[in-house]
Amino acid sequence: MENLIALGEKYVMNTYKRLPHVLVKGSGSYVWDSEGRKFLDFVSGIAVNSLGHCPQVVTEAIKEQAEKLIHCSNLYWIEPQIKLAKLLVEKSCCDKAFFCNSGTEANEAAIKLARKWGQGRYEIISMEKSFHGRTLGSLAATGQAKYQEAFKPLPAGFKYVPFNDLEALEAAITPETCAVMLECIQGEGGVNVPEPGYLEGVQEICRKNNLLLILDEVQTGLGRTGKAFAYQHFNLSPDIITLAKALGGGVPIGAMLAKDEVAKAFQPGDHAATFGGNPLATAAALAACSVLLDEEFIVEVAKKGEYLKGELEKLKAEFPQIIKVKGLGLMVGCELNTDALPIVESCMQKGVLINAVGGNILRFVPALTVTKAEIDQLVSTLKEALSESGK
């Protein structure tokens, strides 16, 4: 493992602060490193491996498709892409789908579509502490200066207002504004949940001012929150939805969904993605979504999310380090009154992988197939880590 890490440090660009393990195998909620050590994984590829590692339904679909057609081009119709678009449209409030390769690409597509639809209106309002991606357009939409500072000047036409503040949003609208873009639950910003009525208020403001409502469901979508889409917890009907992460069952794919009256603003030549929606990726996604969007499966996710939050609330009552437990479904955060990284490292040493966002927030985004016993293992390990940190 040390040799592999040394080679990585020599040849791989230094864009991540990586933990000192080389992961080589995964199955269900577990991964193994190159030394054979087993870990319970509550990061799941940052909410990507929603069916666990190497789910049979996805691996079989990949094998079958790889023997038929891996890639062609969007110059032609692609059968699994058509079927995936149909499934996503039927499960959402949207009418059309565009496929790409990642969440940031899906958000770039949404930005371009909103501007084209705006017919001269170009400004997009997003939220402070939001995260929409790393490419220049999606980075400009991200309301966190720490990600932006080194890359200025960013594309113009973006402004930020506080999450959960309707007055600030309304005050920020100008004649150039075409859309509001936000996450139903801010993931990288700290697992921040909206206050009652906030998202409905955002939608009302959008309708009143003829603005598009763009929901970034890259992390919250496809069952993660205990609904097919997080917006379904609220009385919402967004104009554009962006997806990625869980969509491909581990295979890179992103999607932008839109209502017909918005989608028709795009015409041939306006936007494209060479690999977007290719046969291999959409076959994998179609297999993954056949499970992720099953109603009975999603009901179980909601139950497991409530169980996880309940167990974490018990820890909160015992350990003063925990200020707040928050989240929906199996997208859960523990806000601490101290740096979260030592807890992350302690849990890793004990065989459980979690991660931290915002400096002091532990984030839990396990596979949606996680079991009660695995949740208990996480909670038990976290209890040990908190006990030791309090000494």
N, C-alpha and C positions, 0 to 999 in steps of 0.2 A: 504493500500500500504506500509506503514512504517513497518508493521508486516511482510509482505512478503519479503521486502528487508532485514530486520533483519534476517529472516530465511535463505535467500540466502547467506548472509555474513557468517552465521554460518556453512552452509552445502555445499555450492558450492565453488569449488576451485577458488582461486583469480587469474584468468588468463586474465580477461578483466577489463578495467576501465569503469564501466557501468554508464550510465546516470540514474538519480533517477526516473525512471518510470517503471512500470510493464505492459507490453503490453499484452492484453488478447484477442483482437478481431481485425480483419481486413477485409476490403472490398474495392476492387479497389485500389485507391491511398491513402486510409485513414486507420489509425489504432486508436484504443481506449485503454486507460490504465485502470487499475483496479478501478480507481476513476471515470470513465466515461468520461474522457477528450478526445476530438477528435484531431488528428494530421494529417496534410497533410504530406505524407511520400515521401521524395525525396532521401531516402537511399535505400529503397526497399530491405531490407535484404542484403545490399551490392551487388546490381545488380543481386540478385537472383530472386526476384518476378517480373519478366519482364512482366507478364500478370496481374500484380496487386495482391492483397491479395485474396486468395480463389477464383480464377477464376473458373467459373462453368464448363468449358470444362475439367479442370484438376480434380476438386473435383468429378465430375460424373465418370470420368475414374477410379479414385481411388476406389470409392464405388463399381463400377461394378467389378473391378479386385479383390478387397478384398473379395468379395463373391465367387470368383472362385479359386484363388490360390495366396497366398501372397508371398511365398518363396518355392523354391525347391532346386536346385543346378545346377551349370554349368556342372555337370556330364551328364546332359540331355539338349536337345534343348528347348529353351524358346520362345514361339511365339511372344510376344511383343518385346523381345530383337532383334529377327531377323528383324522384321518390322522397328524398330528404326534404326538398323544398315543400312538397305537398304536406308532409308530416308536420313540419315546423309551422306552416301557415295554419293548418287545421287546429293546432294546439294553442295558437296565439290569436291576437286580435288583428294581425297583419294579413296582407294579401300577396306579397311578393318577397322573394329571397335573393340576395346576392352573396356569393361565397368568396372567401379569401383565405388567408393562412394563419391569422392570429387576431387577438383582441385589438391591438393597436391598429391593424389594417381595417378591421371592422369599423372602428371609430373614425379613421380617416375617411372611409367611404361615407359614413353618416354625415361628417362635416361637409364633404363635397356635395352630397345630395341636398342637404339643407340650404347651402349657398345657391345651388342651381335652382332649387324650388323658390328661393327668396327673390329671384329676378331683380338683383341689385342690392337687396338687403343681405348683409354678409355676417353680421355680428352674432356671436353665440355666447350666452351667459352660462357659466358653469359654477361649481361650488368650491369654496375653500376646503382644503383637505381632500379634494377629489383626486382620483387617479384614473387616467384614460389611456396611458400608453407612453412610449418612448420616442416614436417618430416625431418630427417637428410639429406637425399639425396637432396630433393627439397630446403631445407634450405642452403645447400652447394652451390646450383645453384643460390641462391638469392644474388644479389650484394649489400647488405646493412649490414655493419658490426654490426649495433646496434641490429639486430636480432640474430646474430651468436655468439657474444662474450662469452656468458655464457655457450655455448654448445660445445666448442672446446675440443678435436680435431674433426673436421668435416671430413666426407669422402673426400679423396684426389681426384684430377683429375678435379678440377674446377678452372677457372680463369676468371677475369672480365676486361672488357674494357669499355670506355665511350660510352654511347648511342650517335648515330649520328656521330661517328668517324670511318670511314672506314680504315684509315691508321693504327690506333691502333689495329683494329680487324685483319688486315692482318699480322701485326707484331707479334701478339700473337700466331699464328698458329705454331704448332710443328709437328714432325712425329707421335706423340701420339694423335693428335687431331682427333676426329671423328665427332663432330657436333658443330653447333652454335645454341643457344637457346635464344629466346627473345620474348617480347611482341610487337605487332604492335603499341600499345599505352601503355605506362607504367602507370598502374592504381595506385597502392599503392605508387609508386615513385613520383606521382604528376600530373597525367594526362598529361604525356609528349608525344607530337606528333612528329613523325619522320620528319626530313627535306626532301624536295623533292629529290628523287633519292636514299635516304639512304637505304631503305629496298631492293630495286632492286640491289643496290651495294652489300649488304650482300649476296643476293642470288647468284650473279655472283661470289663472292669470294668462296662461298660454292661449286659451280659447278666446278670452276677452281681447287679446292684443294680436290675434292672428299669427301666433308663433307656433313652431313645431315643438312637440315634447319628445325629446330623445332620451331613452333610458338605456344606460350602459349596464347590461345584464351579463357582462363577461364573466364575472365571478358569482353572481347571485342566481344566474339562470339554470334551467334544466334540473329542477328538483332540489337544489342546494338548500333553499330556505323552507322546504316543506310544501311548496307549490311548484307547478311546472315552471312558472316565471314569478319572480318576486313581486312584480306589479300586481299580481292577482290577489295579494294580501290586502290590497287597497282598491278603491273604486276608480281605477285608472284605465284609459284606453290610449296608450302612447302611439305617436305617429311613426316612430322609428325605434327599433330595438336592436342592440348589438350583442352578439354572442361569441364565445370561443371556449377556452378552458375545457370544460367537461364535454363539449360537443363531440369530439372525436374519440373519446375513450382512451386518450393518450396520444393519438395521432394529431399533428398540427392542422387545425382548420378553424376558420372564423366565419361568421355570417352576419349580415345586416338584413333585418326584416323591415318592411315598410308597408304602409297602407297604399292602396292603388293610386289615390289622388296625389300622393307624394312621390311614389316610385316612378310614375310616368314622366317626371322631370328628367330622369336619366334616359338618354338615347344612345344608340351605338356610337362608340368613340368617346363617350363622356368618362367612363371609368372601366377598369379591367384588372384582372389578376391572372397571370400566366398559369400558375399552379392552382388557382382558386377553384375549389369544388371539383378537383380531378377525381377520376374513378376510384382510386385507392382510398383517398381521404373521405369521400362521401359514403363509400361502402362501410368503412369503419364507423362513421358517424351515424349512419342509418341503423347499424346494429346496436350501437350504444344507446341511441335515443329510443329504440324499441323497448328498452328497459327503463331508462331514466324518465320517460314520459308516461309510463304506465301508472294509472291512478292508484292502484293498491300499493305499488312500490313507494309512491310519494307519500301516502298516508303513513307508512311505516317510518319514513324519514322524519316526518313531523314528530312522531312519537319518540323516536330516538333522540331528536333534538331537545325535546322537553326533558327527557331523562338526563341528558348530559348537563343541561342548564341547572336542573334541580340538584344534581350531585355537586356541581361547582358552587352553587349557593350554599350548600352545607360547608364547603371549604371556606367560603367567605365568612361565615359565622364563626369559624374557628381561627382564621388567620387574618390579622389586621392588615397584612400586605395587600390583600384584595379589596379594592374600593368598590368595584362594580362588575357584575356579570351581564353581558348584553349579547344580542344577536337574534337570529331567527333560524329555525331548523338546525341544520348541522353547519352553520356559519356562526361561530360563537367566539366571543372575546372576553378575556378577564383583564380589567384595568387594574394595574398595580400602583402603589404609591412609591415604587422604587424601579430601578432599571430591570427590565425583563430578561435581558440577555443571560445573566447568571443562572436564572431558572431554566432557560432553554438549554444551556450547556449541561446543567445538572441532570435534567431529564434525559438528554442524549447519552450521558455516561451511564444512566440506569436503563438504557435500552428503549427509550421512547422519543420519537422525533416530533417536536412542535416548533413553532416559530414566533417571532415577535414583530409587531408593527408599531410605528409611532413611538418607539423607545421604551414605553412602559406598558404595552398591551400584549398579552399572550393571545395568539390566534389559533383556533382549532377548526380545521376544515378536513376532517377525515373522509375516507371513502364513504359513500352513502350506504354501502353494504356493511358498514361497521356493526359489530355485535355488542350486546349489552356487556358481555364479559370483557370485550376489548375497551369499552368505555370505562368499566371498573378498573381495568389495568392502568389506563391513563390517569384516572383520578387518584388511585393509590400511589402511583409514581410522583404525581404532582404534589401530593400531600407530603411525601418524604422530602422532596426538593424544597418546599416551603418551610418545613420544620427545620431543615438544616440552614436555610438562609436566615431564619429568625434567631439563630443562636449567636 
